Amino acid sequence: MAGLLMDRVVGAEVVLANGTSVTTSESSYPDLFWALKGAGPSFGIVTSWTYSTLAAPATSVFFSISIPQYKTGDTFAAGFAKYQTFVHTAPKELAMAFSFGGNSQGINVQLIGNYFGSKSDFTTLVNGLVQDLNASIDTADEYTDWTQILVANGYGEQLVTAGPSPPNTFFAKSLVTFDLLDDTSLKRWGDYLVNTAAKADINWFAQADLYGGAISTDFDASSASFAHRDAFLVFQFYGSSNNNAPYPSDGIDVINKMLTSLSPNPAAAYPNYIDPTLSDSEWQSQYFGNNMARLSGIKALYDPNNVFKFPQSIPVGSVDNATATAPPTGSRTSTPNPSGTGSSDVSSPNSSEKLGTSLPKVMVALLALLPFCLDTF
């Protein structure tokens, strides 16, 4: 499931560890449904999602805005401060990322994203920011066919999945923030980026994606196991080797300090920017926060033998924690029997009961209708 598309999911069919298939929703296996929306690979194999779709916008804009190269930490920090202040109160029709990389001369920045409305409304909205940053709008293409926004976001690549992407040797870290970053942190970060990271012997980029702003008020952050639905910005720091060569010996340290120069003791990270250097306690806390106990309890219910196991999978905990917090709307009508035999309170995951036909079956994700569908669950 792609990024915050989970805001629109209303059902999922999933194959469990015992080989049975169940249909989940807020009224059918709601605990499992909650867990799938944020930690799905630890609980089963989702074979289909059901979404509540939105009407296609009449017009959409794909845009890119270039900012003059930052040559000092102070100017970079000031520029980022203007960006975060602007998007903090941005309307939900705007999706804007602060994307940047470096070279020996400094830091190059682009603001990229989509606006769901007219080009004239977009330019009116961003004009003040563009002037404050001494920037220029490189691209502001308006589309009446929303599918063309998908193509634009792929920079012209066809929307096909004929084969895997080329391999890449990389290391990545992430940071989730919930409010404006202070000037001291931004200055420290800017100094490191300009004076050290920009001169490093790796290919790297970083990006701050807008998650919050006005749109964050539309959804209940507790309705999914993804712990950071109420985030403001989500950062990715990504370094790769040249031409798929062995990763540079200093590459991991460069990316690590790209994070710690901004946030020395990060409290939250994004689970799909996998960081294998985190300890168990770190990834469990940073990825899942207060949801970890409940997730481990639900794991005990549906996968007690830990069939779906990988380095950062949810561990099997105590069944008593399965209801450590209130489940989403609706009540669970069955207690699953992981062995696949016998019976429990009402039914088991072997039940053939399915959702009613009132739920619209939509198996293709309409990403263009959702401004913040940027990553993959």
C-alpha positions as CSV (number, residue, x, y, z in Angstrom):
1,M,0.0,0.0,0.0
2,A,1.5,3.3,-1.0
3,G,2.1,5.9,1.7
4,L,-0.8,7.7,3.1
5,L,-3.2,5.9,0.7
6,M,-4.0,4.0,3.9
7,D,-6.2,7.0,4.7
8,R,-8.6,5.6,2.1
9,V,-8.4,1.9,2.7
10,V,-11.6,0.2,4.0
11,G,-10.7,-3.4,3.7
12,A,-8.0,-6.0,3.0
13,E,-7.9,-9.6,2.1
14,V,-4.9,-11.3,3.8
15,V,-3.4,-14.8,3.9
16,L,-2.4,-15.7,7.5
17,A,0.4,-17.8,8.8
18,N,-1.9,-20.8,9.1
19,G,-2.7,-20.7,5.4
20,T,-6.2,-19.3,5.8
21,S,-7.5,-16.2,4.1
22,V,-9.7,-13.6,5.9
23,T,-11.2,-10.3,4.9
24,T,-10.5,-7.5,7.3
25,S,-12.1,-4.1,7.9
26,E,-13.1,-1.9,10.9
27,S,-15.9,-4.4,11.6
28,S,-14.2,-7.7,10.6
29,Y,-10.9,-8.6,12.4
30,P,-10.5,-4.9,13.3
31,D,-7.3,-5.6,15.3
32,L,-5.7,-7.2,12.4
33,F,-6.9,-4.5,10.0
34,W,-5.4,-1.9,12.3
35,A,-2.1,-3.8,12.3
36,L,-2.0,-4.2,8.6
37,K,-2.1,-0.4,8.2
38,G,1.5,0.3,9.1
39,A,3.1,-3.1,9.9
40,G,1.5,-5.4,7.3
41,P,4.5,-7.6,6.4
42,S,4.7,-8.9,10.0
43,F,1.1,-10.3,9.9
44,G,0.4,-11.9,6.6
45,I,0.3,-11.6,2.8
46,V,-2.2,-9.0,1.6
47,T,-3.7,-10.2,-1.7
48,S,-6.0,-7.2,-2.2
49,W,-6.9,-3.9,-0.8
50,T,-10.3,-2.2,-1.0
51,Y,-10.4,1.6,-1.1
52,S,-12.9,4.4,-0.8
53,T,-12.0,6.6,-3.7
54,L,-12.2,10.3,-4.3
55,A,-13.5,12.2,-7.3
56,A,-10.7,13.1,-9.7
57,P,-9.7,16.8,-9.5
58,A,-10.7,18.9,-12.5
59,T,-7.1,20.2,-12.8
60,S,-3.8,19.2,-11.3
61,V,-0.4,20.9,-11.4
62,F,3.0,19.2,-11.4
63,F,5.7,21.7,-10.3
64,S,9.4,22.2,-9.6
65,I,10.9,25.3,-8.1
66,S,14.7,25.9,-8.1
67,I,16.5,27.8,-5.4
68,P,20.0,29.4,-5.9
69,Q,22.8,27.2,-4.6
70,Y,23.4,27.5,-0.8
71,K,27.1,28.0,-0.2
72,T,27.0,28.5,3.6
73,G,25.2,26.7,6.5
74,D,23.6,30.0,7.5
75,T,21.9,30.6,4.2
76,F,20.8,26.9,3.9
77,A,19.3,27.0,7.4
78,A,17.5,30.3,6.6
79,G,16.1,28.8,3.4
80,F,14.8,25.7,5.0
81,A,13.2,27.8,7.8
82,K,11.2,29.7,5.2
83,Y,10.1,26.4,3.6
84,Q,8.9,24.8,6.8
85,T,7.1,28.0,7.9
86,F,5.3,28.1,4.6
87,V,4.2,24.5,4.5
88,H,3.2,24.4,8.1
89,T,0.0,26.2,7.2
90,A,-0.2,25.1,3.6
91,P,-3.7,24.1,2.3
92,K,-4.2,20.4,1.9
93,E,-4.3,20.7,-1.9
94,L,-0.5,21.2,-1.9
95,A,2.1,18.4,-1.7
96,M,5.6,19.9,-1.6
97,A,9.0,18.4,-0.8
98,F,12.3,20.1,-0.1
99,S,14.7,18.0,-2.1
100,F,18.4,18.6,-2.2
101,G,21.9,17.2,-2.9
102,G,25.4,18.6,-2.7
103,N,28.6,19.1,-4.6
104,S,32.0,20.7,-3.7
105,Q,30.5,24.2,-4.2
106,G,27.4,23.9,-1.9
107,I,23.9,22.6,-1.7
108,N,21.4,22.5,-4.6
109,V,17.7,22.6,-3.7
110,Q,14.4,22.1,-5.5
111,L,10.9,22.3,-4.2
112,I,8.9,19.6,-6.0
113,G,5.4,18.3,-5.8
114,N,1.8,18.5,-6.9
115,Y,-1.1,21.0,-6.5
116,F,-4.6,19.8,-6.8
117,G,-6.2,22.8,-8.4
118,S,-5.6,25.3,-11.2
119,K,-2.2,26.7,-12.2
120,S,-3.3,30.2,-11.5
121,D,-4.3,29.3,-7.9
122,F,-1.0,27.5,-7.5
123,T,1.2,30.4,-8.6
124,T,-0.8,32.8,-6.4
125,L,-0.2,30.4,-3.4
126,V,3.5,30.1,-3.8
127,N,4.4,33.5,-5.2
128,G,5.4,34.9,-1.8
129,L,7.6,31.9,-1.0
130,V,9.3,32.0,-4.4
131,Q,10.2,35.7,-3.8
132,D,11.4,35.1,-0.3
133,L,13.8,32.3,-1.5
134,N,14.9,34.3,-4.6
135,A,13.8,31.2,-6.4
136,S,12.2,30.5,-9.8
137,I,9.4,28.2,-11.0
138,D,11.0,25.8,-13.5
139,T,7.8,23.8,-14.1
140,A,4.2,24.3,-13.4
141,D,2.3,22.0,-15.8
142,E,-1.4,21.9,-15.5
143,Y,-3.3,18.7,-16.4
144,T,-7.0,17.9,-16.8
145,D,-6.3,14.1,-17.1
146,W,-5.2,13.1,-13.6
147,T,-3.3,10.1,-14.8
148,Q,-0.8,12.4,-16.4
149,I,0.2,13.6,-13.0
150,L,1.5,10.1,-12.4
151,V,3.6,10.2,-15.5
152,A,4.9,13.7,-14.6
153,N,5.9,12.5,-11.1
154,G,7.9,9.7,-12.8
155,Y,9.6,12.3,-14.9
156,G,8.3,10.8,-18.1
157,E,8.9,7.2,-17.3
158,Q,6.1,4.9,-18.4
159,L,3.7,3.5,-15.8
160,V,4.7,-0.1,-16.2
161,T,6.1,-2.8,-13.9
162,A,7.6,-5.1,-16.6
163,G,10.7,-5.8,-14.5
164,P,12.6,-4.8,-11.4
165,S,14.5,-1.6,-11.0
166,P,18.2,-1.6,-11.5
167,P,20.1,-2.7,-8.4
168,N,21.6,0.0,-6.2
169,T,24.1,-0.1,-3.3
170,F,22.8,2.4,-0.7
171,F,22.3,3.2,2.9
172,A,19.4,5.4,4.2
173,K,18.2,6.9,7.4
174,S,15.0,8.9,8.2
175,L,13.6,11.3,10.7
176,V,10.0,12.2,11.5
177,T,9.3,15.6,13.0
178,F,6.0,16.9,14.5
179,D,6.6,20.7,14.6
180,L,8.9,23.4,13.3
181,L,12.6,22.8,13.8
182,D,14.5,25.4,15.8
183,D,17.1,27.7,14.3
184,T,20.0,26.2,16.3
185,S,19.3,22.8,14.9
186,L,19.0,24.1,11.4
187,K,22.2,26.0,11.6
188,R,24.1,23.0,12.9
189,W,22.6,20.9,10.1
190,G,23.4,23.4,7.4
191,D,27.0,23.7,8.5
192,Y,27.5,19.9,8.3
193,L,25.8,19.7,4.9
194,V,27.8,22.5,3.3
195,N,31.2,21.9,5.0
196,T,31.3,18.0,5.1
197,A,28.5,16.2,3.3
198,A,28.7,18.2,0.1
199,K,32.4,17.1,-0.2
200,A,31.8,13.4,0.6
201,D,32.7,10.7,-1.9
202,I,29.2,9.3,-2.3
203,N,26.2,10.1,-4.3
204,W,23.6,11.4,-1.9
205,F,20.3,13.2,-1.7
206,A,17.9,14.2,1.1
207,Q,14.3,15.2,1.1
208,A,11.8,16.5,3.5
209,D,8.3,15.5,2.6
210,L,5.3,17.4,3.9
211,Y,3.0,15.2,5.9
212,G,1.3,17.6,8.2
213,G,-0.1,21.1,7.5
214,A,-3.9,21.3,7.1
215,I,-4.3,17.8,5.8
216,S,-3.3,16.2,9.1
217,T,-6.5,17.3,10.7
218,D,-8.6,15.2,8.3
219,F,-7.8,11.8,9.8
220,D,-7.6,10.1,13.2
221,A,-4.0,9.3,13.9
222,S,-5.0,6.3,16.0
223,S,-6.9,4.5,13.2
224,A,-3.8,2.7,11.9
225,S,-0.7,1.2,13.4
226,F,1.5,3.6,11.5
227,A,2.6,5.7,14.4
228,H,3.3,8.9,12.7
229,R,0.1,9.8,10.8
230,D,0.2,13.2,12.6
231,A,3.8,14.0,11.5
232,F,4.7,17.4,10.1
233,L,7.7,16.5,8.0
234,V,9.3,13.1,7.1
235,F,13.0,13.2,6.1
236,Q,15.0,10.7,4.1
237,F,18.8,10.8,3.9
238,Y,20.0,8.5,1.1
239,G,23.6,7.7,0.0
240,S,24.7,5.4,-2.8
241,S,27.9,4.3,-4.5
242,N,29.0,5.4,-8.0
243,N,27.9,3.0,-10.7
244,N,27.0,0.3,-8.2
245,A,30.6,0.1,-6.9
246,P,31.3,-1.1,-3.4
247,Y,29.9,1.4,-0.9
248,P,32.5,4.0,0.3
249,S,34.0,3.3,3.7
250,D,32.9,6.6,5.0
251,G,29.5,6.5,3.4
252,I,27.5,5.2,6.4
253,D,29.2,7.8,8.7
254,V,28.3,10.6,6.3
255,I,24.6,9.6,6.2
256,N,24.5,9.0,10.0
257,K,25.8,12.5,10.7
258,M,23.4,14.0,8.1
259,L,20.7,12.9,10.6
260,T,22.4,13.5,13.9
261,S,23.6,17.0,13.0
262,L,19.9,17.9,12.7
263,S,18.6,15.7,15.5
264,P,21.2,14.2,17.9
265,N,18.6,12.0,19.6
266,P,15.9,11.2,17.1
267,A,12.7,10.0,18.6
268,A,10.8,8.9,15.4
269,A,11.7,7.4,12.1
270,Y,9.9,6.2,9.0
271,P,9.6,2.3,8.9
272,N,9.9,2.1,5.1
273,Y,13.2,3.9,4.9
274,I,14.8,0.8,6.5
275,D,17.8,1.5,8.7
276,P,19.6,-1.8,9.6
277,T,21.9,0.0,12.0
278,L,19.2,0.7,14.5
279,S,19.1,-1.6,17.6
280,D,15.9,-3.5,18.4
281,S,14.9,-1.0,21.0
282,E,15.6,1.9,18.6
283,W,13.6,0.7,15.6
284,Q,10.7,-0.5,17.7
285,S,10.5,2.9,19.4
286,Q,11.2,5.1,16.4
287,Y,9.1,3.2,13.9
288,F,6.1,2.2,16.0
289,G,6.2,4.2,19.2
290,N,3.4,3.5,21.7
291,N,1.8,1.0,19.2
292,M,4.5,-1.6,19.7
293,A,2.9,-3.4,22.6
294,R,-0.4,-3.7,20.9
295,L,1.3,-4.9,17.7
296,S,3.2,-7.6,19.5
297,G,0.0,-8.8,21.1
298,I,-1.8,-9.0,17.8
299,K,1.2,-10.8,16.4
300,A,0.7,-13.4,19.1
301,L,-2.9,-13.8,18.0
302,Y,-2.3,-14.2,14.3
303,D,1.3,-15.4,13.9
304,P,2.3,-17.1,17.2
305,N,5.0,-19.2,15.5
306,N,6.6,-16.1,13.9
307,V,6.2,-17.3,10.3
308,F,6.4,-13.8,9.0
309,K,9.8,-13.0,10.4
310,F,12.5,-10.6,9.1
311,P,15.2,-8.5,10.8
312,Q,12.7,-5.7,11.8
313,S,9.5,-7.7,12.0
314,I,7.1,-7.3,14.9
315,P,8.1,-9.8,17.7
316,V,5.6,-12.2,19.2
317,G,4.4,-10.7,22.5
318,S,1.7,-11.3,25.0
319,V,-1.9,-11.8,23.7
320,D,-3.0,-9.6,26.7
321,N,-1.5,-6.6,24.8
322,A,-3.7,-7.1,21.8
323,T,-6.2,-4.7,23.2
324,A,-3.7,-2.5,25.0
325,T,-5.3,0.5,23.3
326,A,-8.8,0.9,22.0
327,P,-9.3,-0.8,18.5
328,P,-10.7,1.1,15.6
329,T,-14.4,1.6,15.3
330,G,-16.2,-1.7,15.4
331,S,-15.7,-4.8,17.5
332,R,-13.8,-8.0,16.7
333,T,-16.4,-10.8,16.2
334,S,-13.9,-13.6,16.5
335,T,-10.9,-14.8,18.4
336,P,-8.5,-16.4,15.8
337,N,-7.3,-19.9,16.2
338,P,-3.8,-19.9,14.8
339,S,-3.7,-23.7,14.5
340,G,-6.6,-23.5,11.9
341,T,-8.6,-26.1,13.8
342,G,-11.3,-26.1,16.3
343,S,-13.4,-23.1,17.2
344,S,-13.3,-20.0,19.3
345,D,-15.7,-17.4,20.6
346,V,-17.6,-16.9,17.3
347,S,-15.5,-17.8,14.3
348,S,-11.8,-18.2,13.3
349,P,-9.6,-17.0,10.5
350,N,-10.8,-20.1,8.6
351,S,-14.3,-18.5,8.3
352,S,-15.5,-17.9,4.8
353,E,-17.4,-14.8,5.9
354,K,-16.6,-11.9,3.6
355,L,-17.4,-8.2,3.6
356,G,-20.7,-7.2,2.2
357,T,-20.9,-5.9,-1.4
358,S,-21.5,-2.4,-0.2
359,L,-17.7,-1.8,-0.1
360,P,-16.4,-0.6,-3.5
361,K,-13.8,-3.0,-4.8
362,V,-11.0,-0.9,-6.1
363,M,-7.8,-2.9,-6.6
364,V,-5.8,-0.2,-8.4
365,A,-4.4,2.6,-6.3
366,L,-5.5,6.0,-7.5
367,L,-2.3,7.6,-6.3
368,A,-2.8,10.9,-8.1
369,L,-5.9,11.7,-6.1
370,L,-3.9,11.6,-2.8
371,P,-1.3,14.3,-2.5
372,F,0.9,12.6,0.0
373,C,1.2,9.1,-1.4
374,L,4.9,9.2,-1.6
375,D,6.3,5.9,-0.3
376,T,5.5,2.3,0.0
377,F,4.1,0.2,2.8
